[in-house]
Amino acid sequence: MPVSTLTIKYQATIPRQVREALQLAAGDRVEFVVARKAVTVRKFVDPDLAEARADDAAFAPEWLSAADEEAWRDL
């Protein structure tokens, strides 16, 4: 079980095993869900950004196609 120690500023390093499990990278945000005497840490996903990223992923094949590049080349 990964363990981390709080600094005097109440900061803690997220252990590698946890970072990898949550696919965290520098700059990512985490949220803490408190339920009774237990806390769950999870990667924070902004709902607005998640929707925008899903839209980008849906259109990416069309936007990144050779035909699209050719159509927009002279603009």
Biopython code that builds the backbone (N, CA, C, O; Angstrom):
import numpy as np
from Bio.PDB.StructureBuilder import StructureBuilder

atoms = [
    (1, "MET", "N", (0.849, -1.171, 0.000)),
    (1, "MET", "CA", (0.000, 0.000, 0.000)),
    (1, "MET", "C", (0.897, 1.238, 0.000)),
    (1, "MET", "O", (1.730, 1.392, 0.893)),
    (2, "PRO", "N", (0.738, 2.129, -0.999)),
    (2, "PRO", "CA", (1.562, 3.343, -1.063)),
    (2, "PRO", "C", (1.270, 4.283, 0.111)),
    (2, "PRO", "O", (0.130, 4.415, 0.557)),
    (3, "VAL", "N", (2.320, 4.922, 0.590)),
    (3, "VAL", "CA", (2.213, 5.856, 1.713)),
    (3, "VAL", "C", (2.933, 7.139, 1.352)),
    (3, "VAL", "O", (3.953, 7.104, 0.664)),
    (4, "SER", "N", (2.412, 8.279, 1.812)),
    (4, "SER", "CA", (3.045, 9.571, 1.603)),
    (4, "SER", "C", (3.002, 10.332, 2.923)),
    (4, "SER", "O", (2.099, 10.125, 3.733)),
    (5, "THR", "N", (3.973, 11.208, 3.138)),
    (5, "THR", "CA", (4.064, 11.986, 4.366)),
    (5, "THR", "C", (3.705, 13.439, 4.087)),
    (5, "THR", "O", (4.157, 14.011, 3.096)),
    (6, "LEU", "N", (2.893, 14.041, 4.958)),
    (6, "LEU", "CA", (2.531, 15.448, 4.804)),
    (6, "LEU", "C", (3.692, 16.351, 5.197)),
    (6, "LEU", "O", (4.402, 16.086, 6.167)),
    (7, "THR", "N", (3.872, 17.421, 4.430)),
    (7, "THR", "CA", (4.857, 18.438, 4.793)),
    (7, "THR", "C", (4.216, 19.394, 5.796)),
    (7, "THR", "O", (3.035, 19.256, 6.116)),
    (8, "ILE", "N", (4.979, 20.353, 6.289)),
    (8, "ILE", "CA", (4.418, 21.319, 7.239)),
    (8, "ILE", "C", (3.371, 22.211, 6.576)),
    (8, "ILE", "O", (2.607, 22.886, 7.266)),
    (9, "LYS", "N", (3.330, 22.218, 5.241)),
    (9, "LYS", "CA", (2.309, 22.975, 4.506)),
    (9, "LYS", "C", (1.138, 22.072, 4.108)),
    (9, "LYS", "O", (0.301, 22.460, 3.292)),
    (10, "TYR", "N", (1.082, 20.880, 4.681)),
    (10, "TYR", "CA", (0.027, 19.892, 4.406)),
    (10, "TYR", "C", (0.016, 19.429, 2.949)),
    (10, "TYR", "O", (-1.039, 19.112, 2.399)),
    (11, "GLN", "N", (1.184, 19.392, 2.338)),
    (11, "GLN", "CA", (1.312, 18.877, 0.979)),
    (11, "GLN", "C", (1.851, 17.456, 1.045)),
    (11, "GLN", "O", (2.579, 17.094, 1.969)),
    (12, "ALA", "N", (1.480, 16.657, 0.047)),
    (12, "ALA", "CA", (1.948, 15.272, -0.019)),
    (12, "ALA", "C", (2.296, 14.937, -1.457)),
    (12, "ALA", "O", (1.686, 15.456, -2.392)),
    (13, "THR", "N", (3.270, 14.078, -1.626)),
    (13, "THR", "CA", (3.616, 13.569, -2.948)),
    (13, "THR", "C", (2.717, 12.378, -3.239)),
    (13, "THR", "O", (2.527, 11.509, -2.389)),
    (14, "ILE", "N", (2.168, 12.345, -4.442)),
    (14, "ILE", "CA", (1.350, 11.196, -4.830)),
    (14, "ILE", "C", (2.305, 10.101, -5.295)),
    (14, "ILE", "O", (3.053, 10.299, -6.252)),
    (15, "PRO", "N", (2.286, 8.963, -4.637)),
    (15, "PRO", "CA", (3.218, 7.887, -4.985)),
    (15, "PRO", "C", (3.081, 7.436, -6.450)),
    (15, "PRO", "O", (2.004, 7.510, -7.041)),
    (16, "ARG", "N", (4.187, 6.974, -7.006)),
    (16, "ARG", "CA", (4.230, 6.559, -8.413)),
    (16, "ARG", "C", (3.122, 5.560, -8.741)),
    (16, "ARG", "O", (2.445, 5.693, -9.761)),
    (17, "GLN", "N", (2.939, 4.570, -7.889)),
    (17, "GLN", "CA", (1.928, 3.544, -8.141)),
    (17, "GLN", "C", (0.540, 4.176, -8.315)),
    (17, "GLN", "O", (-0.230, 3.741, -9.172)),
    (18, "VAL", "N", (0.222, 5.178, -7.527)),
    (18, "VAL", "CA", (-1.072, 5.860, -7.608)),
    (18, "VAL", "C", (-1.118, 6.726, -8.864)),
    (18, "VAL", "O", (-2.122, 6.726, -9.576)),
    (19, "ARG", "N", (-0.034, 7.471, -9.145)),
    (19, "ARG", "CA", (0.012, 8.303, -10.356)),
    (19, "ARG", "C", (-0.200, 7.457, -11.602)),
    (19, "ARG", "O", (-0.945, 7.843, -12.503)),
    (20, "GLU", "N", (0.448, 6.314, -11.651)),
    (20, "GLU", "CA", (0.306, 5.435, -12.816)),
    (20, "GLU", "C", (-1.110, 4.862, -12.917)),
    (20, "GLU", "O", (-1.675, 4.789, -14.009)),
    (21, "ALA", "N", (-1.676, 4.461, -11.791)),
    (21, "ALA", "CA", (-3.028, 3.891, -11.799)),
    (21, "ALA", "C", (-4.060, 4.912, -12.267)),
    (21, "ALA", "O", (-5.017, 4.568, -12.961)),
    (22, "LEU", "N", (-3.856, 6.186, -11.877)),
    (22, "LEU", "CA", (-4.788, 7.249, -12.263)),
    (22, "LEU", "C", (-4.383, 7.952, -13.554)),
    (22, "LEU", "O", (-5.075, 8.860, -14.017)),
    (23, "GLN", "N", (-3.259, 7.529, -14.131)),
    (23, "GLN", "CA", (-2.714, 8.143, -15.349)),
    (23, "GLN", "C", (-2.557, 9.656, -15.163)),
    (23, "GLN", "O", (-3.010, 10.450, -15.987)),
    (24, "LEU", "N", (-1.907, 10.031, -14.065)),
    (24, "LEU", "CA", (-1.679, 11.434, -13.746)),
    (24, "LEU", "C", (-0.373, 11.919, -14.352)),
    (24, "LEU", "O", (0.601, 11.173, -14.452)),
    (25, "ALA", "N", (-0.374, 13.176, -14.753)),
    (25, "ALA", "CA", (0.833, 13.824, -15.254)),
    (25, "ALA", "C", (0.963, 15.171, -14.546)),
    (25, "ALA", "O", (0.004, 15.667, -13.955)),
    (26, "ALA", "N", (2.146, 15.749, -14.612)),
    (26, "ALA", "CA", (2.370, 17.053, -13.996)),
    (26, "ALA", "C", (1.337, 18.039, -14.524)),
    (26, "ALA", "O", (1.094, 18.110, -15.729)),
    (27, "GLY", "N", (0.735, 18.794, -13.623)),
    (27, "GLY", "CA", (-0.264, 19.778, -14.013)),
    (27, "GLY", "C", (-1.693, 19.264, -13.941)),
    (27, "GLY", "O", (-2.633, 20.058, -13.955)),
    (28, "ASP", "N", (-1.875, 17.936, -13.864)),
    (28, "ASP", "CA", (-3.223, 17.388, -13.723)),
    (28, "ASP", "C", (-3.789, 17.782, -12.365)),
    (28, "ASP", "O", (-3.049, 18.057, -11.420)),
    (29, "ARG", "N", (-5.088, 17.804, -12.292)),
    (29, "ARG", "CA", (-5.757, 18.119, -11.037)),
    (29, "ARG", "C", (-6.357, 16.842, -10.468)),
    (29, "ARG", "O", (-6.774, 15.956, -11.213)),
    (30, "VAL", "N", (-6.398, 16.754, -9.147)),
    (30, "VAL", "CA", (-7.027, 15.628, -8.475)),
    (30, "VAL", "C", (-8.126, 16.166, -7.577)),
    (30, "VAL", "O", (-8.075, 17.312, -7.130)),
    (31, "GLU", "N", (-9.106, 15.339, -7.322)),
    (31, "GLU", "CA", (-10.162, 15.730, -6.390)),
    (31, "GLU", "C", (-10.248, 14.704, -5.282)),
    (31, "GLU", "O", (-9.888, 13.541, -5.462)),
    (32, "PHE", "N", (-10.727, 15.147, -4.138)),
    (32, "PHE", "CA", (-10.836, 14.310, -2.958)),
    (32, "PHE", "C", (-12.316, 14.163, -2.623)),
    (32, "PHE", "O", (-13.020, 15.150, -2.411)),
    (33, "VAL", "N", (-12.770, 12.936, -2.580)),
    (33, "VAL", "CA", (-14.166, 12.652, -2.250)),
    (33, "VAL", "C", (-14.193, 12.101, -0.832)),
    (33, "VAL", "O", (-13.640, 11.037, -0.558)),
    (34, "VAL", "N", (-14.845, 12.839, 0.069)),
    (34, "VAL", "CA", (-14.889, 12.465, 1.479)),
    (34, "VAL", "C", (-16.217, 11.770, 1.771)),
    (34, "VAL", "O", (-17.289, 12.301, 1.483)),
    (35, "ALA", "N", (-16.123, 10.575, 2.346)),
    (35, "ALA", "CA", (-17.306, 9.818, 2.746)),
    (35, "ALA", "C", (-17.030, 9.211, 4.110)),
    (35, "ALA", "O", (-16.227, 8.288, 4.244)),
    (36, "ARG", "N", (-17.691, 9.728, 5.094)),
    (36, "ARG", "CA", (-17.472, 9.318, 6.480)),
    (36, "ARG", "C", (-16.006, 9.502, 6.852)),
    (36, "ARG", "O", (-15.509, 10.629, 6.852)),
    (37, "LYS", "N", (-15.312, 8.425, 7.167)),
    (37, "LYS", "CA", (-13.909, 8.551, 7.572)),
    (37, "LYS", "C", (-12.954, 8.061, 6.502)),
    (37, "LYS", "O", (-11.793, 7.772, 6.791)),
    (38, "ALA", "N", (-13.431, 7.965, 5.268)),
    (38, "ALA", "CA", (-12.599, 7.525, 4.154)),
    (38, "ALA", "C", (-12.554, 8.615, 3.092)),
    (38, "ALA", "O", (-13.510, 9.369, 2.912)),
    (39, "VAL", "N", (-11.437, 8.681, 2.399)),
    (39, "VAL", "CA", (-11.271, 9.666, 1.335)),
    (39, "VAL", "C", (-10.803, 8.935, 0.082)),
    (39, "VAL", "O", (-9.901, 8.099, 0.136)),
    (40, "THR", "N", (-11.418, 9.257, -1.030)),
    (40, "THR", "CA", (-11.012, 8.707, -2.322)),
    (40, "THR", "C", (-10.361, 9.823, -3.123)),
    (40, "THR", "O", (-10.895, 10.929, -3.208)),
    (41, "VAL", "N", (-9.209, 9.530, -3.708)),
    (41, "VAL", "CA", (-8.530, 10.487, -4.572)),
    (41, "VAL", "C", (-8.734, 10.025, -6.003)),
    (41, "VAL", "O", (-8.517, 8.856, -6.321)),
    (42, "ARG", "N", (-9.150, 10.940, -6.865)),
    (42, "ARG", "CA", (-9.324, 10.589, -8.274)),
    (42, "ARG", "C", (-8.914, 11.754, -9.153)),
    (42, "ARG", "O", (-8.873, 12.905, -8.718)),
    (43, "LYS", "N", (-8.617, 11.432, -10.379)),
    (43, "LYS", "CA", (-8.236, 12.449, -11.352)),
    (43, "LYS", "C", (-9.443, 13.342, -11.606)),
    (43, "LYS", "O", (-10.543, 12.850, -11.858)),
    (44, "PHE", "N", (-9.236, 14.652, -11.542)),
    (44, "PHE", "CA", (-10.325, 15.591, -11.783)),
    (44, "PHE", "C", (-10.455, 15.827, -13.275)),
    (44, "PHE", "O", (-9.479, 16.135, -13.959)),
    (45, "VAL", "N", (-11.669, 15.678, -13.766)),
    (45, "VAL", "CA", (-11.950, 15.948, -15.168)),
    (45, "VAL", "C", (-13.022, 17.026, -15.214)),
    (45, "VAL", "O", (-14.152, 16.806, -14.778)),
    (46, "ASP", "N", (-12.666, 18.184, -15.742)),
    (46, "ASP", "CA", (-13.616, 19.282, -15.879)),
    (46, "ASP", "C", (-14.686, 18.848, -16.884)),
    (46, "ASP", "O", (-14.348, 18.529, -18.024)),
    (47, "PRO", "N", (-15.967, 18.826, -16.497)),
    (47, "PRO", "CA", (-17.013, 18.347, -17.402)),
    (47, "PRO", "C", (-17.052, 19.117, -18.726)),
    (47, "PRO", "O", (-17.303, 18.529, -19.777)),
    (48, "ASP", "N", (-16.805, 20.427, -18.677)),
    (48, "ASP", "CA", (-16.815, 21.222, -19.906)),
    (48, "ASP", "C", (-15.677, 20.813, -20.831)),
    (48, "ASP", "O", (-15.870, 20.692, -22.040)),
    (49, "LEU", "N", (-14.487, 20.598, -20.265)),
    (49, "LEU", "CA", (-13.353, 20.196, -21.086)),
    (49, "LEU", "C", (-13.514, 18.769, -21.595)),
    (49, "LEU", "O", (-13.105, 18.460, -22.714)),
    (50, "ALA", "N", (-14.100, 17.906, -20.788)),
    (50, "ALA", "CA", (-14.294, 16.516, -21.207)),
    (50, "ALA", "C", (-15.201, 16.455, -22.426)),
    (50, "ALA", "O", (-14.953, 15.682, -23.351)),
    (51, "GLU", "N", (-16.249, 17.267, -22.430)),
    (51, "GLU", "CA", (-17.168, 17.289, -23.572)),
    (51, "GLU", "C", (-16.459, 17.822, -24.815)),
    (51, "GLU", "O", (-16.636, 17.287, -25.910)),
    (52, "ALA", "N", (-15.660, 18.873, -24.648)),
    (52, "ALA", "CA", (-14.927, 19.435, -25.781)),
    (52, "ALA", "C", (-13.923, 18.432, -26.329)),
    (52, "ALA", "O", (-13.775, 18.306, -27.545)),
    (53, "ARG", "N", (-13.240, 17.724, -25.455)),
    (53, "ARG", "CA", (-12.258, 16.723, -25.907)),
    (53, "ARG", "C", (-12.945, 15.566, -26.625)),
    (53, "ARG", "O", (-12.406, 15.024, -27.590)),
    (54, "ALA", "N", (-14.127, 15.187, -26.160)),
    (54, "ALA", "CA", (-14.874, 14.123, -26.828)),
    (54, "ALA", "C", (-15.275, 14.573, -28.233)),
    (54, "ALA", "O", (-15.218, 13.787, -29.179)),
    (55, "ASP", "N", (-15.682, 15.840, -28.367)),
    (55, "ASP", "CA", (-16.029, 16.377, -29.688)),
    (55, "ASP", "C", (-14.808, 16.374, -30.594)),
    (55, "ASP", "O", (-14.895, 15.980, -31.757)),
    (56, "ASP", "N", (-13.670, 16.811, -30.064)),
    (56, "ASP", "CA", (-12.432, 16.824, -30.846)),
    (56, "ASP", "C", (-12.084, 15.422, -31.328)),
    (56, "ASP", "O", (-11.720, 15.227, -32.488)),
    (57, "ALA", "N", (-12.197, 14.456, -30.439)),
    (57, "ALA", "CA", (-11.849, 13.078, -30.800)),
    (57, "ALA", "C", (-12.789, 12.538, -31.871)),
    (57, "ALA", "O", (-12.377, 11.776, -32.745)),
    (58, "ALA", "N", (-14.056, 12.942, -31.794)),
    (58, "ALA", "CA", (-15.030, 12.450, -32.766)),
    (58, "ALA", "C", (-14.749, 12.993, -34.165)),
    (58, "ALA", "O", (-14.952, 12.293, -35.157)),
    (59, "PHE", "N", (-14.277, 14.256, -34.248)),
    (59, "PHE", "CA", (-14.048, 14.880, -35.543)),
    (59, "PHE", "C", (-12.605, 14.775, -36.022)),
    (59, "PHE", "O", (-12.324, 15.085, -37.179)),
    (60, "ALA", "N", (-11.697, 14.351, -35.172)),
    (60, "ALA", "CA", (-10.277, 14.322, -35.524)),
    (60, "ALA", "C", (-9.976, 13.548, -36.802)),
    (60, "ALA", "O", (-9.198, 14.040, -37.619)),
    (61, "PRO", "N", (-10.547, 12.367, -37.023)),
    (61, "PRO", "CA", (-10.220, 11.652, -38.261)),
    (61, "PRO", "C", (-10.569, 12.457, -39.513)),
    (61, "PRO", "O", (-9.835, 12.431, -40.502)),
    (62, "GLU", "N", (-11.690, 13.168, -39.462)),
    (62, "GLU", "CA", (-12.087, 13.988, -40.602)),
    (62, "GLU", "C", (-11.184, 15.205, -40.727)),
    (62, "GLU", "O", (-10.738, 15.537, -41.825)),
    (63, "TRP", "N", (-10.909, 15.873, -39.610)),
    (63, "TRP", "CA", (-10.116, 17.098, -39.633)),
    (63, "TRP", "C", (-8.665, 16.828, -40.003)),
    (63, "TRP", "O", (-8.006, 17.685, -40.592)),
    (64, "LEU", "N", (-8.172, 15.668, -39.672)),
    (64, "LEU", "CA", (-6.765, 15.377, -39.893)),
    (64, "LEU", "C", (-6.525, 14.544, -41.145)),
    (64, "LEU", "O", (-5.430, 14.018, -41.345)),
    (65, "SER", "N", (-7.541, 14.426, -41.984)),
    (65, "SER", "CA", (-7.402, 13.583, -43.168)),
    (65, "SER", "C", (-6.616, 14.305, -44.268)),
    (65, "SER", "O", (-6.552, 15.534, -44.284)),
    (66, "ALA", "N", (-6.030, 13.549, -45.170)),
    (66, "ALA", "CA", (-5.307, 14.123, -46.309)),
    (66, "ALA", "C", (-6.255, 14.921, -47.190)),
    (66, "ALA", "O", (-5.874, 15.969, -47.713)),
    (67, "ALA", "N", (-7.486, 14.444, -47.364)),
    (67, "ALA", "CA", (-8.475, 15.149, -48.186)),
    (67, "ALA", "C", (-8.797, 16.506, -47.585)),
    (67, "ALA", "O", (-8.933, 17.491, -48.311)),
    (68, "ASP", "N", (-8.918, 16.566, -46.267)),
    (68, "ASP", "CA", (-9.204, 17.831, -45.600)),
    (68, "ASP", "C", (-8.026, 18.798, -45.756)),
    (68, "ASP", "O", (-8.224, 19.979, -46.038)),
    (69, "GLU", "N", (-6.818, 18.300, -45.574)),
    (69, "GLU", "CA", (-5.618, 19.137, -45.757)),
    (69, "GLU", "C", (-5.568, 19.705, -47.157)),
    (69, "GLU", "O", (-5.258, 20.882, -47.339)),
    (70, "GLU", "N", (-5.868, 18.888, -48.145)),
    (70, "GLU", "CA", (-5.853, 19.333, -49.538)),
    (70, "GLU", "C", (-6.920, 20.389, -49.776)),
    (70, "GLU", "O", (-6.668, 21.379, -50.463)),
    (71, "ALA", "N", (-8.101, 20.193, -49.221)),
    (71, "ALA", "CA", (-9.200, 21.138, -49.420)),
    (71, "ALA", "C", (-8.897, 22.518, -48.822)),
    (71, "ALA", "O", (-9.338, 23.536, -49.356)),
    (72, "TRP", "N", (-8.152, 22.553, -47.726)),
    (72, "TRP", "CA", (-7.887, 23.800, -47.032)),
    (72, "TRP", "C", (-6.476, 24.359, -47.310)),
    (72, "TRP", "O", (-6.091, 25.371, -46.724)),
    (73, "ARG", "N", (-5.727, 23.728, -48.172)),
    (73, "ARG", "CA", (-4.335, 24.108, -48.396)),
    (73, "ARG", "C", (-4.154, 25.578, -48.820)),
    (73, "ARG", "O", (-3.224, 26.234, -48.351)),
    (74, "ASP", "N", (-5.003, 26.092, -49.676)),
    (74, "ASP", "CA", (-4.825, 27.431, -50.210)),
    (74, "ASP", "C", (-5.463, 28.539, -49.383)),
    (74, "ASP", "O", (-5.396, 29.706, -49.769)),
    (75, "LEU", "N", (-6.066, 28.208, -48.279)),
    (75, "LEU", "CA", (-6.722, 29.235, -47.460)),
    (75, "LEU", "C", (-5.769, 29.920, -46.523)),
    (75, "LEU", "O", (-6.173, 30.807, -45.771)),
]
sb = StructureBuilder()
sb.init_structure("model")
sb.init_model(0)
sb.init_chain("A")
sb.init_seg("    ")
for serial, (resi, resn, name, xyz) in enumerate(atoms, 1):
    if name == "N":
        sb.init_residue(resn, " ", resi, " ")
    sb.init_atom(name, np.array(xyz, "f"), 0.0, 1.0, " ", f" {name:<3s}", serial, name[0])
structure = sb.get_structure()
